[in-house]
Amino acid sequence: MITVFAMRAMPLKRHVVTFRDPRNWDDWVKEFEKPARSKMQVVSNWLFEANSLVKRAVRRADGVYSIGHYLVPKIKGIYDVDSEFLPTPVDVPAARQKASVPTVGWLARWDPVKRPEIFLQLVEKFPDVQFKFAGSALDQEWVRHLKDTYGSAPNLDWVGRIDQFRDPEAHSAFLDDAWIMVNASTKEAMPNAFIEAAAHGCAILSGLDPDNFASKFGYYVERTHGSKYPDSDDFARGLKWLLEERRWQERGELARNHVRENFETEVSMRLHIQMYNHHLNRKPAAKTD
């Protein structure tokens, strides 16, 4: 709806839309099944984001962009509009020393739709691996449930929320240490956590594979039991495979090179500036109702 208001306030200006997480009906169902706060909140978000006014505004934008290649057909299916890939800018630090012991990280929300329990169930299966659990959740009852169920393992570090803008050093240090980054979510677009972890040479262990990120730069955990989503045993197989023969290191370096070539801040900002110049030199699309 913010796009709708912006177009109404400034109809003669150029308006571009960049999608980070376009949601189709299947995505909304998953959010409804595992809400971050309540099912009514999901319904409210759906009404705000998926109404006909928003879809019409997207179709009238001067340009539409996505943060992942695989999102282009998805955006077409939802909004009936063509879009182009525009990479998220990410700083790629100089190579740094990884933790001396096997270290596996989680850097995402702890909300149920992300399935953090999958990560926590790996802790007991790999007692010689250090697990670092960073994030937070809106529902504190859910957080208490996680801590009551999994909180006593000696190889589990409950890091909590890391604000990368207020404490960039802590954010960077977390990614520097991690060998492997886990994502067990039921739905994703192109997570910033993937790109940021890859910039720090982390391999990706995930049950989702946006732009083949997990299959190329880590391990893609596919469903093997006929269930709706991969379970902790599936993730355990992937983690074991990455740790064996230090495969995580080769995959992490491939990920780092990919991010440097495609998402590094200077590369990405150059593409953004080219996009802005392109639209500034064109006649803006009509925004009037």
Protein Blocks (a to p, Z undefined) as FASTA:
>chain_A
ZZmmmmmmmmmbccddddfbdcdfklmmmmmmmcfkbmmlmmmmmmmmmmmklmmmmmmp
mbdcdfbfklmmmmmmmnopacddddddddddddddddfbdcddddddfbfklommlmmm
mmmmmmmbccddedddfblmlmmmmmmmmmmpfkbccebjadfklmmmlmmmmmmmpmbd
cdfbfbdcbdfklmmmmmnopacddfbdehhlmmmnmcadddfklpabdcfklmmmmmmm
mmggolmmmmmmmmmmmmmmmmgmklmmmmmmmmmmmmmmpccddfbZZ
